[in-house]
């Protein structure tokens, strides 16, 4: 929602996709009411097999050009791999990875024909290490980060800008009161969705690349490179159980 609000405020026409039709149409009406933009709402469950490709083909058939693709849909599960529902874990793979590949692959030819185009992939700091008790989730984010960074280099000569965003913990809304300490503000322990959106769009304007919001998150990503890879899952497992 934060991306839609900010892009609408900047005057961009939008195509919104979500599985809840009623909530989606309500949100689209709100955006139209407060911004002079066109908003198309398409109820689709991107966790369904083939949904990403079907959606992209539907947009192409209706001559709806996409200049900026924001792959922001996703969810995570916590718990022991063997105890979690297999069907839900497969849905997570579909939504976090397969639908993004389908949408990107199918929309890319049209994007290559136009100027001022870009892709923003929302991954996570969880993708930089194996996370016990979030086994499949961290794996999906590792795939998305790797896919996005590699795609950035492939598309650089064509002029398509790719931004890979790896936030840590998110706060629901902007906070400026006593809840947000000086240490939190400096270290970026939490980011609001609005802060992540702002950094993402600045990176898009500056040519793309990898964005890890928050000083503490940047340090964490760097520090784990100095730790033997086999040790990282053990440390994360201990912290997850704590």
NUBA-103927 format. One record per residue: residue number from 0; residue in three letters; x, y, z of N, C-alpha, C in turn. Coordinates in nm, 2 decimals. Example, Ala and Ser with C-alpha at 12.3 -4.5 7.8 and 13.67 -1.06 7.14 Angstrom:
2
 num residu     nu     nv     nw    cau    cav    caw     cu     cv     cw
   0    ala   1.32  -0.57   0.78   1.23  -0.45   0.78   1.32  -0.33   0.78
   1    ser   1.28  -0.22   0.71   1.37  -0.11   0.71   1.29   0.00   0.79
END
This chain:
242
 num residu     nu     nv     nw    cau    cav    caw     cu     cv     cw
   0    unk   0.08  -0.12   0.00   0.00   0.00   0.00   0.09   0.13   0.00
   1    unk   0.20   0.12   0.07   0.28   0.24   0.08   0.34   0.28  -0.06
   2    unk   0.38   0.18  -0.14   0.42   0.21  -0.28   0.31   0.27  -0.36
   3    unk   0.19   0.22  -0.35   0.07   0.28  -0.42   0.05   0.42  -0.38
   4    unk   0.05   0.45  -0.25   0.02   0.58  -0.20   0.12   0.68  -0.26
   5    unk   0.25   0.64  -0.25   0.36   0.73  -0.29   0.36   0.75  -0.44
   6    unk   0.34   0.65  -0.52   0.34   0.66  -0.66   0.22   0.74  -0.71
   7    unk   0.10   0.72  -0.65  -0.01   0.80  -0.68   0.01   0.95  -0.65
   8    unk   0.07   0.97  -0.54   0.10   1.11  -0.50   0.19   1.18  -0.60
   9    unk   0.28   1.10  -0.66   0.37   1.15  -0.77   0.31   1.16  -0.90
  10    unk   0.18   1.11  -0.91   0.11   1.13  -1.04   0.12   1.01  -1.13
  11    unk   0.16   0.89  -1.08   0.17   0.77  -1.17   0.03   0.70  -1.17
  12    unk  -0.01   0.66  -1.29  -0.12   0.57  -1.30  -0.08   0.43  -1.25
  13    unk  -0.18   0.36  -1.19  -0.15   0.24  -1.12  -0.23   0.12  -1.17
  14    unk  -0.17   0.00  -1.16  -0.25  -0.13  -1.16  -0.22  -0.20  -1.03
  15    unk  -0.33  -0.22  -0.96  -0.32  -0.28  -0.83  -0.37  -0.43  -0.84
  16    unk  -0.29  -0.52  -0.77  -0.33  -0.66  -0.77  -0.33  -0.71  -0.63
  17    unk  -0.44  -0.78  -0.59  -0.45  -0.85  -0.46  -0.56  -0.95  -0.47
  18    unk  -0.56  -1.04  -0.38  -0.66  -1.15  -0.39  -0.79  -1.11  -0.33
  19    unk  -0.79  -1.01  -0.24  -0.92  -0.97  -0.17  -0.99  -0.86  -0.26
  20    unk  -1.09  -0.90  -0.33  -1.15  -0.81  -0.43  -1.21  -0.69  -0.36
  21    unk  -1.28  -0.71  -0.25  -1.35  -0.60  -0.18  -1.25  -0.49  -0.13
  22    unk  -1.15  -0.54  -0.06  -1.05  -0.45   0.00  -0.97  -0.38  -0.11
  23    unk  -0.94  -0.45  -0.22  -0.87  -0.40  -0.33  -0.94  -0.28  -0.40
  24    unk  -1.07  -0.30  -0.42  -1.15  -0.20  -0.49  -1.17  -0.08  -0.40
  25    unk  -1.18  -0.10  -0.27  -1.20   0.01  -0.17  -1.07   0.09  -0.17
  26    unk  -0.95   0.03  -0.17  -0.83   0.10  -0.17  -0.81   0.17  -0.30
  27    unk  -0.85   0.11  -0.42  -0.84   0.18  -0.55  -0.92   0.31  -0.55
  28    unk  -1.04   0.30  -0.49  -1.13   0.41  -0.49  -1.07   0.53  -0.40
  29    unk  -1.01   0.49  -0.29  -0.94   0.59  -0.21  -0.83   0.66  -0.28
  30    unk  -0.75   0.59  -0.36  -0.64   0.65  -0.43  -0.69   0.74  -0.54
  31    unk  -0.80   0.70  -0.61  -0.86   0.79  -0.71  -0.92   0.92  -0.65
  32    unk  -0.97   0.90  -0.53  -1.04   1.02  -0.47  -0.94   1.13  -0.43
  33    unk  -0.82   1.09  -0.39  -0.73   1.18  -0.34  -0.61   1.22  -0.44
  34    unk  -0.61   1.15  -0.55  -0.50   1.17  -0.65  -0.56   1.17  -0.79
  35    unk  -0.51   1.26  -0.87  -0.56   1.27  -1.01  -0.49   1.16  -1.10
  36    unk  -0.52   1.04  -1.07  -0.45   0.93  -1.15  -0.56   0.82  -1.18
  37    unk  -0.53   0.74  -1.28  -0.61   0.63  -1.31  -0.56   0.51  -1.23
  38    unk  -0.65   0.43  -1.18  -0.62   0.32  -1.10  -0.70   0.20  -1.14
  39    unk  -0.63   0.09  -1.19  -0.70  -0.03  -1.23  -0.68  -0.13  -1.12
  40    unk  -0.79  -0.19  -1.07  -0.78  -0.29  -0.97  -0.81  -0.43  -1.03
  41    unk  -0.72  -0.53  -1.01  -0.74  -0.66  -1.07  -0.73  -0.76  -0.96
  42    unk  -0.84  -0.82  -0.91  -0.83  -0.92  -0.81  -0.77  -1.05  -0.86
  43    unk  -0.66  -1.09  -0.81  -0.59  -1.21  -0.86  -0.52  -1.27  -0.74
  44    unk  -0.52  -1.40  -0.72  -0.44  -1.47  -0.61  -0.31  -1.51  -0.68
  45    unk  -0.21  -1.44  -0.66  -0.08  -1.47  -0.72  -0.01  -1.59  -0.66
  46    unk  -0.07  -1.64  -0.55  -0.02  -1.77  -0.50  -0.08  -1.89  -0.57
  47    unk  -0.17  -1.87  -0.67  -0.22  -1.98  -0.75  -0.12  -2.01  -0.86
  48    unk  -0.10  -2.14  -0.89  -0.01  -2.17  -1.00  -0.04  -2.10  -1.13
  49    unk   0.06  -2.04  -1.19   0.04  -1.98  -1.32  -0.02  -1.84  -1.32
  50    unk  -0.06  -1.79  -1.20  -0.13  -1.66  -1.19  -0.05  -1.54  -1.24
  51    unk   0.08  -1.54  -1.21   0.16  -1.43  -1.26   0.16  -1.42  -1.41
  52    unk   0.18  -1.53  -1.48   0.18  -1.53  -1.62   0.04  -1.49  -1.68
  53    unk  -0.07  -1.55  -1.62  -0.20  -1.51  -1.67  -0.23  -1.36  -1.65
  54    unk  -0.19  -1.30  -1.54  -0.20  -1.16  -1.52  -0.13  -1.08  -1.62
  55    unk   0.00  -1.11  -1.64   0.08  -1.04  -1.74   0.02  -1.05  -1.88
  56    unk  -0.03  -1.16  -1.92  -0.09  -1.18  -2.05  -0.22  -1.10  -2.06
  57    unk  -0.30  -1.09  -1.95  -0.42  -1.02  -1.94  -0.39  -0.87  -1.96
  58    unk  -0.29  -0.82  -1.90  -0.25  -0.68  -1.92  -0.21  -0.65  -2.06
  59    unk  -0.13  -0.74  -2.12  -0.09  -0.72  -2.26  -0.21  -0.72  -2.35
  60    unk  -0.30  -0.82  -2.33  -0.41  -0.83  -2.42  -0.50  -0.71  -2.41
  61    unk  -0.51  -0.64  -2.30  -0.59  -0.52  -2.28  -0.51  -0.39  -2.30
  62    unk  -0.39  -0.40  -2.36  -0.31  -0.29  -2.39  -0.28  -0.20  -2.28
  63    unk  -0.25  -0.26  -2.16  -0.21  -0.18  -2.04  -0.06  -0.19  -2.02
  64    unk   0.01  -0.08  -2.06   0.16  -0.09  -2.05   0.20  -0.07  -1.91
  65    unk   0.31  -0.15  -1.87   0.37  -0.14  -1.74   0.51  -0.09  -1.76
  66    unk   0.53   0.03  -1.70   0.67   0.09  -1.70   0.75   0.06  -1.58
  67    unk   0.68   0.04  -1.47   0.74   0.01  -1.34   0.67  -0.11  -1.28
  68    unk   0.74  -0.22  -1.26   0.69  -0.34  -1.19   0.74  -0.34  -1.05
  69    unk   0.65  -0.34  -0.95   0.69  -0.35  -0.81   0.64  -0.49  -0.76
  70    unk   0.74  -0.58  -0.74   0.71  -0.71  -0.69   0.71  -0.71  -0.54
  71    unk   0.60  -0.69  -0.48   0.59  -0.66  -0.34   0.51  -0.77  -0.26
  72    unk   0.44  -0.85  -0.34   0.36  -0.96  -0.27   0.45  -1.07  -0.21
  73    unk   0.40  -1.12  -0.10   0.48  -1.22  -0.03   0.43  -1.25   0.11
  74    unk   0.47  -1.36   0.16   0.44  -1.39   0.30   0.54  -1.49   0.36
  75    unk   0.54  -1.50   0.49   0.64  -1.59   0.55   0.57  -1.67   0.66
  76    unk   0.63  -1.79   0.69   0.58  -1.88   0.79   0.69  -1.91   0.89
  77    unk   0.66  -1.92   1.02   0.76  -1.96   1.12   0.72  -2.09   1.18
  78    unk   0.81  -2.17   1.21   0.79  -2.30   1.27   0.88  -2.40   1.21
  79    unk   0.87  -2.52   1.27   0.96  -2.63   1.21   0.90  -2.67   1.08
  80    unk   1.00  -2.69   0.99   0.96  -2.73   0.85   0.87  -2.85   0.84
  81    unk   0.90  -2.95   0.92   0.82  -3.08   0.92   0.68  -3.06   0.98
  82    unk   0.66  -2.95   1.06   0.54  -2.93   1.13   0.44  -2.84   1.05
  83    unk   0.50  -2.76   0.96   0.42  -2.66   0.89   0.35  -2.73   0.77
  84    unk   0.24  -2.68   0.73   0.16  -2.73   0.62   0.24  -2.73   0.49
  85    unk   0.25  -2.84   0.43   0.32  -2.85   0.30   0.25  -2.76   0.20
  86    unk   0.12  -2.76   0.19   0.05  -2.68   0.09   0.08  -2.53   0.11
  87    unk   0.08  -2.48   0.24   0.11  -2.34   0.26   0.25  -2.31   0.22
  88    unk   0.35  -2.40   0.25   0.49  -2.37   0.21   0.50  -2.37   0.06
  89    unk   0.43  -2.45  -0.01   0.43  -2.45  -0.16   0.37  -2.32  -0.21
  90    unk   0.26  -2.27  -0.14   0.20  -2.14  -0.18   0.30  -2.03  -0.16
  91    unk   0.38  -2.04  -0.06   0.49  -1.94  -0.03   0.59  -1.94  -0.14
  92    unk   0.63  -2.05  -0.19   0.72  -2.06  -0.30   0.66  -2.00  -0.43
  93    unk   0.54  -2.03  -0.45   0.47  -1.98  -0.56   0.46  -1.83  -0.56
  94    unk   0.42  -1.77  -0.45   0.40  -1.63  -0.44   0.53  -1.55  -0.43
  95    unk   0.62  -1.60  -0.35   0.75  -1.53  -0.33   0.85  -1.54  -0.44
  96    unk   0.83  -1.64  -0.52   0.93  -1.67  -0.63   0.87  -1.69  -0.77
  97    unk   0.79  -1.79  -0.78   0.74  -1.82  -0.91   0.66  -1.71  -0.98
  98    unk   0.57  -1.65  -0.90   0.49  -1.55  -0.96   0.57  -1.43  -1.01
  99    unk   0.68  -1.40  -0.93   0.77  -1.29  -0.97   0.84  -1.32  -1.10
 100    unk   0.89  -1.44  -1.11   0.96  -1.48  -1.23   0.86  -1.47  -1.35
 101    unk   0.74  -1.52  -1.33   0.64  -1.52  -1.44   0.60  -1.38  -1.48
 102    unk   0.58  -1.29  -1.38   0.54  -1.15  -1.42   0.66  -1.08  -1.48
 103    unk   0.78  -1.10  -1.43   0.89  -1.03  -1.49   0.92  -1.08  -1.63
 104    unk   0.92  -1.21  -1.65   0.94  -1.26  -1.79   0.84  -1.22  -1.89
 105    unk   0.71  -1.22  -1.85   0.61  -1.19  -1.94   0.59  -1.04  -1.97
 106    unk   0.62  -0.95  -1.87   0.61  -0.81  -1.89   0.73  -0.75  -1.95
 107    unk   0.85  -0.81  -1.94   0.97  -0.75  -1.98   0.98  -0.71  -2.13
 108    unk   0.93  -0.79  -2.22   0.94  -0.75  -2.36   0.87  -0.61  -2.39
 109    unk   0.76  -0.59  -2.33   0.69  -0.46  -2.34   0.77  -0.35  -2.28
 110    unk   0.83  -0.38  -2.16   0.91  -0.28  -2.09   1.03  -0.24  -2.17
 111    unk   1.09  -0.33  -2.24   1.21  -0.30  -2.32   1.18  -0.21  -2.44
 112    unk   1.06  -0.20  -2.48   1.02  -0.11  -2.59   1.00   0.04  -2.54
 113    unk   1.00   0.06  -2.41   0.97   0.20  -2.37   1.08   0.25  -2.28
 114    unk   1.08   0.38  -2.27   1.18   0.45  -2.18   1.13   0.46  -2.04
 115    unk   1.22   0.50  -1.95   1.18   0.52  -1.81   1.11   0.40  -1.75
 116    unk   1.18   0.28  -1.76   1.12   0.16  -1.71   1.20   0.11  -1.60
 117    unk   1.14   0.03  -1.51   1.21  -0.03  -1.40   1.14  -0.14  -1.33
 118    unk   1.22  -0.21  -1.25   1.16  -0.32  -1.17   1.21  -0.30  -1.02
 119    unk   1.12  -0.31  -0.93   1.16  -0.31  -0.79   1.12  -0.44  -0.72
 120    unk   1.22  -0.52  -0.68   1.19  -0.64  -0.61   1.21  -0.63  -0.46
 121    unk   1.10  -0.66  -0.38   1.11  -0.65  -0.24   1.15  -0.78  -0.18
 122    unk   1.27  -0.79  -0.14   1.32  -0.92  -0.08   1.33  -0.89   0.07
 123    unk   1.44  -0.94   0.14   1.45  -0.93   0.28   1.59  -0.96   0.33
 124    unk   1.63  -0.90   0.44   1.76  -0.94   0.50   1.76  -1.09   0.53
 125    unk   1.64  -1.15   0.54   1.63  -1.30   0.57   1.70  -1.38   0.46
 126    unk   1.71  -1.32   0.34   1.77  -1.39   0.23   1.92  -1.40   0.23
 127    unk   1.99  -1.34   0.33   2.13  -1.34   0.34   2.19  -1.45   0.42
 128    unk   2.10  -1.53   0.49   2.15  -1.64   0.57   2.04  -1.74   0.58
 129    unk   2.08  -1.87   0.61   1.98  -1.97   0.63   1.91  -1.94   0.77
 130    unk   1.78  -1.95   0.78   1.71  -1.92   0.90   1.63  -2.05   0.95
 131    unk   1.68  -2.12   1.04   1.60  -2.23   1.10   1.47  -2.18   1.16
 132    unk   1.37  -2.26   1.14   1.23  -2.22   1.18   1.17  -2.11   1.09
 133    unk   1.24  -2.08   0.99   1.18  -2.00   0.88   1.25  -2.05   0.75
 134    unk   1.26  -2.18   0.74   1.35  -2.25   0.65   1.31  -2.21   0.50
 135    unk   1.19  -2.23   0.47   1.15  -2.21   0.33   1.14  -2.06   0.30
 136    unk   1.10  -1.98   0.40   1.09  -1.83   0.38   1.22  -1.77   0.35
 137    unk   1.32  -1.81   0.43   1.46  -1.75   0.40   1.51  -1.80   0.27
 138    unk   1.48  -1.92   0.23   1.52  -1.97   0.10   1.46  -1.90  -0.01
 139    unk   1.33  -1.86   0.00   1.26  -1.79  -0.11   1.32  -1.65  -0.12
 140    unk   1.36  -1.59  -0.01   1.42  -1.45  -0.02   1.56  -1.46  -0.07
 141    unk   1.64  -1.57  -0.04   1.77  -1.59  -0.10   1.76  -1.60  -0.25
 142    unk   1.66  -1.68  -0.30   1.64  -1.69  -0.44   1.60  -1.55  -0.50
 143    unk   1.51  -1.48  -0.44   1.47  -1.35  -0.50   1.58  -1.25  -0.50
 144    unk   1.66  -1.25  -0.40   1.78  -1.15  -0.40   1.88  -1.19  -0.51
 145    unk   1.91  -1.31  -0.52   2.01  -1.36  -0.62   1.95  -1.33  -0.76
 146    unk   1.83  -1.37  -0.78   1.76  -1.35  -0.91   1.76  -1.20  -0.95
 147    unk   1.73  -1.12  -0.85   1.71  -0.98  -0.88   1.85  -0.91  -0.91
 148    unk   1.95  -0.94  -0.84   2.08  -0.89  -0.86   2.14  -0.93  -0.99
 149    unk   2.12  -1.06  -1.03   2.17  -1.11  -1.15   2.09  -1.04  -1.27
 150    unk   1.96  -1.03  -1.25   1.88  -0.97  -1.36   1.92  -0.82  -1.38
 151    unk   1.96  -0.75  -1.27   2.00  -0.61  -1.28   2.12  -0.60  -1.38
 152    unk   2.21  -0.69  -1.37   2.33  -0.68  -1.46   2.29  -0.72  -1.60
 153    unk   2.21  -0.82  -1.62   2.17  -0.86  -1.76   2.10  -0.74  -1.83
 154    unk   2.01  -0.67  -1.75   1.93  -0.57  -1.81   1.99  -0.43  -1.82
 155    unk   2.11  -0.41  -1.75   2.17  -0.28  -1.75   2.20  -0.22  -1.89
 156    unk   2.25  -0.30  -1.99   2.27  -0.24  -2.12   2.14  -0.20  -2.19
 157    unk   2.02  -0.26  -2.15   1.90  -0.23  -2.22   1.83  -0.11  -2.16
 158    unk   1.88  -0.06  -2.05   1.82   0.06  -1.98   1.71   0.03  -1.89
 159    unk   1.68  -0.10  -1.86   1.58  -0.13  -1.75   1.65  -0.13  -1.62
 160    unk   1.61  -0.05  -1.53   1.67  -0.03  -1.40   1.60  -0.13  -1.30
 161    unk   1.69  -0.21  -1.23   1.64  -0.31  -1.13   1.69  -0.27  -0.99
 162    unk   1.60  -0.26  -0.90   1.63  -0.23  -0.76   1.59  -0.35  -0.68
 163    unk   1.69  -0.40  -0.59   1.67  -0.51  -0.50   1.67  -0.45  -0.36
 164    unk   1.55  -0.47  -0.29   1.53  -0.40  -0.16   1.53  -0.51  -0.06
 165    unk   1.61  -0.50   0.04   1.62  -0.61   0.15   1.60  -0.54   0.29
 166    unk   1.48  -0.51   0.32   1.45  -0.45   0.45   1.46  -0.55   0.56
 167    unk   1.47  -0.51   0.69   1.47  -0.59   0.80   1.33  -0.59   0.86
 168    unk   1.32  -0.56   0.99   1.19  -0.56   1.05   1.12  -0.43   1.01
 169    unk   0.99  -0.44   0.99   0.91  -0.32   0.95   0.82  -0.28   1.06
 170    unk   0.80  -0.15   1.07   0.71  -0.09   1.16   0.58  -0.05   1.07
 171    unk   0.47  -0.07   1.13   0.35  -0.05   1.05   0.33   0.10   1.00
 172    unk   0.36   0.20   1.08   0.35   0.34   1.05   0.47   0.42   1.09
 173    unk   0.48   0.54   1.03   0.58   0.63   1.07   0.57   0.65   1.22
 174    unk   0.68   0.66   1.29   0.68   0.69   1.44   0.78   0.80   1.47
 175    unk   0.74   0.90   1.54   0.83   1.00   1.57   0.83   1.03   1.72
 176    unk   0.74   0.96   1.80   0.73   0.98   1.94   0.83   0.91   2.02
 177    unk   0.80   0.89   2.15   0.89   0.83   2.24   0.91   0.68   2.21
 178    unk   0.82   0.62   2.13   0.84   0.48   2.10   0.97   0.45   2.02
 179    unk   1.01   0.55   1.95   1.13   0.54   1.87   1.25   0.60   1.94
 180    unk   1.34   0.52   1.99   1.45   0.58   2.07   1.56   0.64   1.98
 181    unk   1.65   0.71   2.04   1.76   0.76   1.96   1.84   0.65   1.90
 182    unk   1.86   0.54   1.97   1.94   0.43   1.91   1.87   0.37   1.80
 183    unk   1.73   0.35   1.81   1.66   0.30   1.70   1.67   0.39   1.57
 184    unk   1.66   0.52   1.60   1.67   0.61   1.48   1.80   0.61   1.42
 185    unk   1.91   0.60   1.50   2.04   0.59   1.44   2.07   0.46   1.37
 186    unk   2.03   0.35   1.44   2.07   0.22   1.39   1.97   0.16   1.28
 187    unk   1.85   0.22   1.28   1.75   0.17   1.18   1.71   0.03   1.22
 188    unk   1.68   0.01   1.35   1.64  -0.12   1.39   1.51  -0.16   1.32
 189    unk   1.42  -0.07   1.31   1.29  -0.09   1.24   1.28   0.02   1.13
 190    unk   1.22  -0.01   1.02   1.18   0.09   0.92   1.03   0.09   0.90
 191    unk   0.98   0.20   0.87   0.84   0.21   0.83   0.83   0.17   0.68
 192    unk   0.72   0.13   0.63   0.70   0.10   0.49   0.73   0.23   0.41
 193    unk   0.69   0.34   0.46   0.72   0.47   0.39   0.87   0.50   0.37
 194    unk   0.95   0.47   0.47   1.09   0.49   0.46   1.15   0.39   0.36
 195    unk   1.10   0.27   0.35   1.15   0.17   0.26   1.11   0.22   0.11
 196    unk   0.99   0.26   0.10   0.95   0.31  -0.03   1.03   0.43  -0.08
 197    unk   1.06   0.52   0.01   1.14   0.64  -0.03   1.28   0.60  -0.07
 198    unk   1.34   0.51   0.00   1.48   0.46  -0.04   1.47   0.39  -0.17
 199    unk   1.37   0.31  -0.19   1.36   0.23  -0.31   1.34   0.32  -0.43
 200    unk   1.26   0.42  -0.43   1.24   0.51  -0.54   1.36   0.60  -0.57
 201    unk   1.43   0.63  -0.46   1.56   0.71  -0.48   1.66   0.62  -0.56
 202    unk   1.67   0.49  -0.52   1.76   0.40  -0.58   1.72   0.38  -0.73
 203    unk   1.59   0.38  -0.75   1.54   0.36  -0.89   1.58   0.48  -0.98
 204    unk   1.57   0.60  -0.92   1.61   0.72  -0.99   1.76   0.73  -1.01
 205    unk   1.84   0.66  -0.92   1.98   0.67  -0.93   2.05   0.55  -1.00
 206    unk   1.97   0.47  -1.07   2.03   0.37  -1.15   2.02   0.23  -1.10
 207    unk   1.94   0.21  -0.98   1.92   0.08  -0.93   2.02   0.03  -0.83
 208    unk   2.02  -0.10  -0.81   2.12  -0.16  -0.72   2.06  -0.22  -0.60
 209    unk   2.14  -0.26  -0.50   2.09  -0.33  -0.38   2.07  -0.23  -0.27
 210    unk   1.96  -0.23  -0.20   1.93  -0.15  -0.09   1.90  -0.23   0.03
 211    unk   1.98  -0.20   0.14   1.95  -0.26   0.27   1.93  -0.15   0.37
 212    unk   1.80  -0.12   0.39   1.77   0.00   0.48   1.81  -0.03   0.62
 213    unk   1.87   0.07   0.69   1.90   0.06   0.83   2.05   0.03   0.85
 214    unk   2.11   0.11   0.94   2.26   0.09   0.97   2.28  -0.05   1.03
 215    unk   2.20  -0.09   1.12   2.22  -0.22   1.19   2.20  -0.34   1.09
 216    unk   2.11  -0.32   1.00   2.09  -0.43   0.90   2.21  -0.44   0.80
 217    unk   2.26  -0.32   0.76   2.38  -0.32   0.68   2.50  -0.39   0.75
 218    unk   2.51  -0.36   0.88   2.62  -0.42   0.95   2.60  -0.57   0.97
 219    unk   2.48  -0.61   0.99   2.45  -0.76   1.01   2.48  -0.83   0.88
 220    unk   2.45  -0.78   0.76   2.47  -0.84   0.64   2.62  -0.85   0.61
 221    unk   2.70  -0.74   0.65   2.84  -0.74   0.63   2.91  -0.84   0.72
 222    unk   2.87  -0.84   0.85   2.93  -0.92   0.95   2.93  -1.07   0.93
 223    unk   2.81  -1.11   0.88   2.80  -1.26   0.86   2.89  -1.31   0.75
 224    unk   2.94  -1.22   0.67   3.04  -1.27   0.57   3.17  -1.31   0.63
 225    unk   3.19  -1.26   0.75   3.32  -1.29   0.82   3.31  -1.42   0.90
 226    unk   3.18  -1.47   0.92   3.16  -1.59   1.00   3.15  -1.71   0.90
 227    unk   3.22  -1.82   0.94   3.21  -1.94   0.85   3.06  -1.98   0.83
 228    unk   3.03  -2.01   0.71   2.89  -2.03   0.66   2.82  -2.14   0.75
 229    unk   2.89  -2.24   0.79   2.83  -2.35   0.86   2.79  -2.31   1.00
 230    unk   2.85  -2.20   1.05   2.82  -2.15   1.19   2.70  -2.06   1.19
 231    unk   2.67  -1.99   1.08   2.56  -1.90   1.08   2.43  -1.96   1.11
 232    unk   2.39  -2.08   1.05   2.26  -2.14   1.09   2.25  -2.17   1.24
 233    unk   2.36  -2.22   1.30   2.36  -2.25   1.44   2.33  -2.13   1.53
 234    unk   2.39  -2.02   1.49   2.37  -1.89   1.57   2.23  -1.84   1.55
 235    unk   2.18  -1.85   1.43   2.04  -1.80   1.40   1.94  -1.89   1.47
 236    unk   1.97  -2.02   1.48   1.88  -2.11   1.54   1.87  -2.08   1.69
 237    unk   1.98  -2.05   1.75   1.98  -2.02   1.90   1.90  -1.89   1.92
 238    unk   1.92  -1.79   1.84   1.85  -1.67   1.86   1.70  -1.69   1.83
 239    unk   1.66  -1.77   1.74   1.52  -1.80   1.70   1.45  -1.86   1.82
 240    unk   1.52  -1.95   1.89   1.46  -2.02   2.01   1.46  -1.94   2.13
 241    unk   1.54  -1.83   2.14   1.55  -1.75   2.26   1.42  -1.67   2.29
END
